[in-house]
Amino acid sequence: MTQPRATLISLEETPWYHVVSRCVRRAFLCGKDPLTGADYAHRRAWIEGRILSLSSVFAIDIAAYAVMSNHYHVVLRVDLSRTHAWTIEQVLVRWTQLFTGPAPVQRYLSDDRVRLSAAEMAQVEELAEIYRARLHDISWFMRVLNESIARQANQEDGVKGRFWEGRFKSQALLDEQALLAAMAYVDLNPIRAGIADDLERSDYTSVARRIRNATTPDNGKSDSTGKTESAAESPSSPVKTPPSPAPHRIGSGRDHASENNPLRPERSLLAIPLASLMPFEASGRFEQTIPFSLEDYLELSETLGRCVHPMKRGFISEKSPRLLIRLGMEPQQFLRHADHLLKTFGPAIGTAETLSALARRRRCRRMRGIAMARQVFQSRAA
């Protein structure tokens, strides 16, 4: 049964989420349509670029992503404290990178600000608080991402109508074990699908981007958050861009903050710089980092990549990956179930203890996936 979004995404529970969005059409989103022969591979660059550019606008950091032929995955972290630190002007500048904004907002950001009346200033301040909340809202992040890609694809195909399957799916990541499982699952999608045979050639994934950037550091300039790179210099910047269609509105007519406030045309969205991926920092002292070392994560990913090969399923290397040992996870069970682990869980992923605690807080009898969590996220020695 479909659950309300408020029960699936709660920043009080965790800032970490795994989200998935799937194409509704028979034809492949970004791959080659076997019936018509049409090749849409260039759209994978559109999505990768848009995920990273929106991260530079929203208070949402990207830990992992994978763009496949008919769906994409993102593992992200919402930084609620960042939006609270932004001034009204910073909020409005960010929002108007995406939307034109009503007349009072446009005047506030121009030299005409001094002529705003008290009523207009009150309206601007009210809108700024609405936009501030949206800039750390996963639903708005996904809404802008999916609409901008859909309108490009519809323009290219010369059609109208729905492009995405509907609501995106989300899973809360309650602890480090869940975060590790989700990131590894996402980064290894092309290998599982048989369209890549190693991490370096897993195109349009975060792990391939990290490997590439480790050998060729980004040269882009950072913004105030210290996390953006130049879109023009990014190796994965969109290469093929169709002419911009007429802008579409987001939201219903009842949403007063969105009325007469269309999403900006594609040429404007392409000017937004790309955000860098979240850095790894094994000590876990900084909330805005992934609490593992990159070396350990790549070691685990390479081990999993070998294990999910159809001829090597269940193979365990002589030396268990350090990350599994550190997190107290059962190596054999994790490597055996890694290719379908996330599908076993429901709207939240975590150890048996964190899932049980969440069930108690939500007054649920049980949470889906607890049996698997006991197998995978707890070592025999524990």
C-alpha positions in Angstrom: 0.0 0.0 0.0 1.3 3.5 -0.9 2.5 5.3 2.2 2.4 9.1 2.8 5.6 10.8 2.0 5.8 12.3 5.5 6.1 8.8 6.9 8.9 7.9 4.5 11.1 11.0 4.8 11.7 12.3 8.3 14.8 14.4 8.9 14.3 13.8 12.6 15.1 10.1 12.0 18.0 10.5 9.5 19.3 12.9 6.9 20.4 10.0 4.7 18.2 8.6 1.9 18.3 6.3 -1.1 15.9 7.4 -3.8 15.0 5.8 -7.2 13.0 7.2 -10.1 11.9 5.1 -13.1 10.8 5.9 -16.6 7.2 5.1 -17.5 7.7 4.5 -21.2 8.4 1.2 -23.0 11.3 2.9 -24.7 14.5 3.1 -22.8 15.2 6.3 -20.9 18.9 6.5 -21.7 19.8 3.3 -23.6 19.1 1.9 -27.0 15.5 0.9 -27.8 15.7 -2.6 -29.2 12.5 -2.2 -31.2 13.1 1.1 -32.9 16.9 1.2 -32.7 16.8 4.7 -31.3 19.8 5.5 -29.0 19.1 7.7 -26.0 22.5 7.1 -24.3 23.3 10.9 -24.3 20.4 11.4 -21.8 22.5 9.7 -19.1 24.8 12.7 -19.1 21.7 15.0 -18.8 20.7 13.3 -15.6 24.2 13.0 -14.1 24.8 16.7 -14.7 21.4 17.8 -13.4 21.8 15.7 -10.2 25.1 17.5 -9.5 24.0 21.0 -10.5 20.9 20.8 -8.3 23.1 19.7 -5.4 24.9 23.0 -5.7 21.5 24.9 -5.3 19.8 22.7 -2.7 21.2 21.9 0.8 21.4 18.3 -0.4 24.8 16.5 -0.9 25.3 13.5 -3.1 27.1 10.4 -1.8 26.4 8.1 -4.7 24.4 7.8 -7.9 23.9 5.6 -10.9 22.1 6.4 -14.1 20.8 3.3 -15.9 18.9 2.8 -19.1 15.4 3.3 -17.6 15.9 4.5 -14.1 18.4 6.1 -11.8 19.5 5.9 -8.1 20.8 8.6 -5.8 22.1 8.3 -2.2 21.9 11.7 -0.7 22.2 13.6 2.6 20.0 16.6 3.6 21.9 19.3 5.4 19.2 21.1 7.3 21.6 23.4 9.2 22.9 24.8 6.0 19.6 26.4 4.9 19.1 27.9 8.4 22.4 29.7 8.0 21.5 31.3 4.7 20.3 34.9 4.6 17.1 35.9 2.9 19.1 37.1 -0.1 21.1 33.9 -0.3 17.9 31.9 -0.3 16.3 34.0 -3.0 19.4 33.9 -5.2 19.5 30.1 -5.0 15.8 29.7 -5.7 15.8 32.1 -8.7 18.5 30.0 -10.3 15.7 27.5 -10.8 12.5 29.6 -11.0 11.9 33.1 -12.2 10.3 34.2 -9.0 7.4 36.6 -8.6 7.8 40.3 -9.2 8.6 41.4 -5.6 11.4 38.8 -5.4 12.9 40.0 -8.7 12.7 43.6 -7.5 14.3 42.6 -4.2 17.3 41.1 -6.0 17.7 44.2 -8.2 18.6 47.8 -7.6 14.9 48.5 -7.2 14.9 46.9 -3.7 14.9 50.3 -1.9 11.5 51.1 -3.5 9.7 48.1 -2.1 6.8 48.9 0.1 6.5 47.4 3.6 3.8 45.0 2.3 6.0 43.8 -0.5 8.9 43.3 1.9 6.7 41.2 4.1 5.7 39.1 1.0 9.3 38.7 0.1 10.2 37.5 3.6 7.3 35.1 3.6 8.3 33.7 0.3 11.9 33.4 1.4 10.9 31.1 4.3 8.8 29.0 1.9 11.8 28.6 -0.4 14.2 28.0 2.5 12.1 24.9 3.4 12.0 23.7 -0.2 15.8 24.0 -0.6 16.2 21.1 1.9 13.2 19.2 0.7 14.0 15.9 -1.2 10.6 16.0 -2.9 11.4 19.4 -4.4 14.8 18.3 -5.4 13.4 15.3 -7.2 10.5 17.4 -8.6 12.9 19.9 -10.3 15.3 17.1 -11.4 12.6 15.0 -13.0 10.6 17.9 -14.7 13.8 19.4 -16.2 14.8 16.0 -17.7 11.3 15.2 -18.8 10.8 18.4 -20.7 14.2 17.9 -22.5 13.2 14.3 -23.5 9.7 15.3 -24.6 11.1 18.1 -26.7 13.6 15.7 -28.3 10.9 13.1 -29.0 8.3 15.6 -30.1 5.7 14.3 -27.7 3.8 15.4 -24.6 2.7 13.6 -21.5 4.1 11.8 -18.5 7.8 10.7 -18.7 8.4 9.3 -15.2 6.6 6.5 -13.5 5.1 8.7 -10.8 6.4 9.3 -7.3 10.0 8.5 -6.7 10.7 5.8 -4.2 12.8 6.4 -1.1 14.4 4.5 1.7 15.7 6.0 4.9 19.3 5.0 5.8 19.3 4.8 9.5 23.0 4.0 10.3 26.4 3.5 8.7 25.7 -0.1 7.8 22.7 1.0 5.8 24.6 3.8 4.1 27.4 1.5 3.1 25.0 -1.1 1.7 23.0 1.5 -0.3 26.1 3.2 -1.8 27.7 -0.1 -2.8 24.3 -1.3 -4.3 24.0 1.9 -6.3 27.6 2.1 -7.6 27.5 -1.5 -8.7 24.3 -1.2 -10.8 26.0 -1.2 -14.2 28.2 -4.2 -13.3 25.1 -6.1 -12.1 23.3 -5.2 -15.3 26.2 -6.4 -17.4 26.9 -3.1 -19.1 30.2 -2.6 -17.4 32.9 -5.0 -16.3 34.8 -2.9 -13.8 34.4 0.2 -11.7 36.4 2.5 -13.9 34.1 1.8 -16.9 30.9 2.0 -14.9 29.8 5.2 -16.8 27.5 7.7 -15.1 28.1 6.4 -11.6 29.6 8.2 -8.6 32.3 5.5 -8.2 33.6 6.0 -11.7 33.6 9.8 -11.2 35.5 9.4 -7.9 38.1 7.2 -9.6 38.5 9.6 -12.4 38.8 12.6 -10.1 41.3 10.8 -7.9 43.7 10.7 -10.9 42.6 14.0 -12.5 41.5 16.4 -9.7 38.7 18.8 -10.4 39.8 22.3 -11.4 36.5 24.1 -10.8 36.1 26.8 -8.3 34.1 26.2 -5.1 31.0 28.2 -4.0 30.3 29.2 -0.5 29.7 25.6 0.6 33.1 24.6 -0.9 31.6 21.8 -3.0 31.0 23.0 -6.6 33.0 22.5 -9.8 32.8 24.2 -13.1 30.1 22.7 -15.3 32.1 23.6 -18.4 35.2 21.7 -17.2 33.3 18.6 -15.9 34.1 15.5 -17.9 30.4 14.4 -17.6 28.8 17.7 -18.4 25.8 17.2 -20.8 27.1 17.2 -24.4 23.9 17.1 -26.4 21.3 19.6 -25.4 18.0 20.0 -27.4 16.4 23.4 -27.9 14.7 24.6 -24.8 10.9 24.1 -24.9 8.4 26.5 -23.4 8.8 26.5 -19.6 6.2 24.4 -17.7 4.8 25.1 -14.3 5.5 23.0 -11.3 2.8 22.5 -8.7 -0.9 23.1 -8.6 -2.7 26.4 -8.8 -3.4 26.2 -5.1 0.4 26.6 -4.4 0.5 30.4 -4.2 4.3 30.4 -4.0 4.5 28.6 -7.4 1.9 30.5 -9.3 3.4 32.4 -12.3 6.7 31.0 -11.3 7.8 28.6 -14.0 11.0 26.5 -14.0 13.7 28.3 -15.9 14.5 27.2 -19.5 17.2 24.6 -20.0 19.9 27.1 -21.2 19.6 28.8 -17.7 19.7 25.5 -15.8 22.9 24.5 -17.7 24.7 27.6 -16.4 24.4 26.3 -12.8 27.8 24.9 -11.6 28.1 21.2 -10.7 28.6 20.2 -7.1 31.4 17.9 -6.1 30.4 14.6 -4.6 30.5 14.3 -0.8 34.0 13.6 0.5 35.0 10.5 2.5 36.3 11.0 6.0 36.9 7.9 8.0 37.0 9.5 11.4 33.4 10.6 11.2 34.1 13.9 12.9 32.3 16.0 10.3 28.6 15.5 9.6 29.0 16.6 5.9 31.2 13.7 5.0 30.8 10.0 4.3 32.1 8.2 7.4 34.5 5.8 5.6 37.8 6.1 3.8 37.7 6.1 0.0 40.3 3.4 -0.1 38.2 1.0 2.0 35.1 1.8 0.0 36.8 1.1 -3.3 38.2 -2.2 -1.9 34.7 -3.3 -0.9 33.2 -2.2 -4.2 35.8 -4.2 -6.2 35.3 -7.2 -4.0 31.5 -7.0 -4.5 32.0 -6.4 -8.2 33.7 -9.8 -8.5 31.2 -11.5 -6.3 28.1 -10.5 -8.2 29.5 -12.0 -11.5 27.1 -14.8 -12.6 29.9 -17.3 -12.6 31.3 -16.2 -9.2 28.3 -15.7 -7.0 29.1 -16.4 -3.4 32.9 -16.2 -3.9 34.5 -14.8 -0.8 38.0 -13.4 -1.0 40.7 -14.7 1.4 40.7 -11.3 3.1 37.4 -9.8 4.1 37.0 -6.1 3.2 38.1 -3.8 6.1 34.8 -1.9 6.1 32.8 -5.0 6.8 35.0 -5.8 9.8 35.0 -2.3 11.1 31.2 -2.1 11.0 30.7 -5.6 12.5 29.0 -6.9 9.4 29.0 -10.6 8.4 31.2 -10.7 5.3 29.9 -13.9 3.7 26.2 -12.9 4.1 26.8 -9.3 2.9 28.6 -10.4 -0.2 26.0 -13.1 -1.0 23.0 -10.8 -0.6 24.5 -7.5 -1.9 22.9 -7.6 -5.3 19.4 -7.7 -3.9 19.8 -6.4 -0.3 18.0 -3.1 -0.7 14.9 -4.8 -2.2 14.5 -6.9 0.9 14.0 -3.8 3.1 11.0 -1.5 3.1 11.0 2.3 3.5 13.9 2.1 6.0 17.2 0.3 6.0 19.4 -0.4 9.1 20.6 -2.8 11.7 18.0 -4.9 13.5 18.5 -2.6 16.5 17.8 0.6 14.6 14.9 -0.8 12.8 13.4 -2.1 16.0 13.9 1.4 17.6 12.2 3.0 14.6 9.2 0.6 14.9 8.8 1.5 18.5 8.9 5.3 17.8 6.3 4.8 15.0 4.3 2.4 17.0 4.6 -0.3 14.4 4.6 -4.0 15.2 7.6 -4.6 13.0 9.7 -3.2 10.2 10.3 -5.0 7.0 13.9 -6.3 6.6 14.7 -7.1 10.3 15.4 -10.7 9.5 17.8 -9.8 6.7 19.4 -7.1 9.0 20.2 -9.8 11.6 21.9 -11.9 8.9 23.9 -9.2 7.2 24.6 -6.4 9.6 25.7 -8.4 12.6 28.9 -10.4 12.7 29.1 -13.9 14.1 31.4 -12.7 16.8 28.9 -10.0 18.0 
